[in-house]
Amino acid sequence: MTQATGTFEVISGNEETYHDGDGEPRLTIAGGDQRFSGDIQGSGSVKWCMCYLPTGGARFVGIQRIEGSIDGHKGSFLIESVGDHDGRASRGSWKVVAGSGTGDLSDISGTGSFEAPGGPTVSYTLDYTFG
């Protein structure tokens, strides 16, 4: 496995509530676009299903699409994302969706993590392999 590290900038975002019952978790769909730098160069987009707990914090799951290059390999791939938000920062894990790669990234697999301490800059790691 090779490890990719770097950051991505959140360049746009939106969120829409689809359930907000009294005393119940608030459920939303959120999305956004990113610009990747570091070992991954390119752009990304994500859709999250968010669950805001009445006691504070949130849990989210989503699919993130990355298009660009890793180690000279160009194409796109999808990542399953799962994480938590404590009201200030977010942390989560990534898993490359098997069979989702295109171009030179058609046979990518791997896992990783991300950390967003607040603000638009998010750090990431992705342990990946081809084949």
C-alpha positions in Angstrom: 0.0 0.0 0.0 1.0 3.5 -0.7 -0.2 6.4 1.5 -1.5 9.7 -0.1 -1.7 12.7 2.2 -2.8 16.3 1.7 -5.7 18.6 2.1 -8.8 19.6 0.3 -10.6 22.9 0.4 -14.4 23.0 0.7 -15.3 25.5 -2.1 -19.1 25.3 -1.9 -21.8 23.7 0.2 -25.5 23.3 0.8 -27.8 21.5 3.2 -31.5 20.7 3.2 -33.5 19.4 6.2 -35.9 16.5 5.4 -37.0 15.7 9.0 -37.1 17.9 12.1 -39.5 16.5 14.8 -39.7 17.9 18.3 -37.1 16.1 20.5 -36.0 13.9 17.6 -32.8 13.9 15.6 -32.8 16.4 12.7 -32.1 14.7 9.4 -30.5 16.6 6.5 -28.9 16.0 3.1 -25.8 18.1 2.6 -23.5 18.4 -0.3 -20.5 20.3 -1.5 -17.5 20.6 -3.9 -13.8 20.4 -3.0 -10.4 21.1 -4.5 -7.7 18.5 -3.6 -4.0 19.2 -3.2 -1.1 17.1 -2.0 -0.7 13.6 -3.3 -4.3 13.7 -4.7 -4.6 16.5 -7.3 -8.1 17.3 -8.6 -11.7 18.1 -7.6 -14.3 16.4 -5.5 -18.0 16.4 -4.8 -19.9 14.8 -1.9 -23.4 14.1 -0.7 -23.9 13.5 3.0 -26.9 12.1 5.0 -26.6 14.0 8.3 -28.2 13.1 11.6 -28.0 15.9 14.2 -28.7 14.5 17.7 -30.8 16.5 20.2 -27.9 16.0 22.7 -25.5 17.7 20.3 -23.1 16.6 17.6 -23.9 14.8 14.4 -23.3 11.6 12.6 -22.9 11.5 8.8 -22.6 9.0 5.9 -21.9 9.8 2.3 -20.5 9.2 -1.1 -17.6 11.3 -2.3 -16.4 11.5 -5.9 -12.8 12.4 -6.6 -11.6 13.2 -10.1 -8.0 13.9 -10.8 -4.7 12.2 -10.3 -2.8 10.1 -7.8 0.9 9.3 -8.4 0.5 10.1 -12.1 -2.6 7.9 -12.5 -5.6 9.9 -13.8 -9.3 9.2 -13.6 -12.0 9.2 -11.0 -13.2 7.0 -8.1 -15.8 7.0 -5.3 -15.3 6.9 -1.6 -17.7 5.8 1.1 -17.4 8.3 4.0 -18.6 7.9 7.6 -17.9 10.3 10.4 -18.9 12.5 13.4 -19.1 16.2 13.9 -18.9 17.6 17.5 -20.2 21.1 16.7 -16.8 22.4 15.8 -14.7 19.7 14.1 -15.4 16.6 12.0 -13.5 13.4 11.7 -14.2 10.3 9.6 -13.1 7.3 7.6 -12.9 6.6 3.9 -13.2 3.4 1.9 -12.8 3.3 -1.9 -15.9 1.8 -3.5 -14.8 -1.3 -5.3 -15.2 -1.1 -9.0 -15.9 2.6 -9.0 -12.6 3.8 -10.6 -12.2 5.1 -14.1 -9.3 5.7 -16.4 -5.9 4.9 -14.8 -7.7 4.6 -11.5 -10.0 1.8 -12.6 -8.4 -0.7 -10.2 -7.8 1.5 -7.2 -8.7 0.2 -3.7 -8.0 1.5 -0.2 -9.0 3.1 3.0 -8.3 6.4 4.8 -9.4 9.1 7.0 -10.0 12.8 7.1 -10.1 15.6 9.8 -11.7 19.0 9.5 -10.8 21.1 12.5 -13.2 23.9 11.5 -13.1 26.1 8.5 -12.7 25.1 4.8 -9.4 23.2 5.0 -9.6 19.4 5.6 -6.6 17.1 5.9 -6.8 13.5 4.5 -4.8 10.3 4.3 -5.6 7.5 1.8 -3.8 4.1 1.9 -4.2 2.8 -1.6 -3.1 0.2 -4.1 -3.7 -0.6 -7.7 -4.7 -4.0 -8.9 
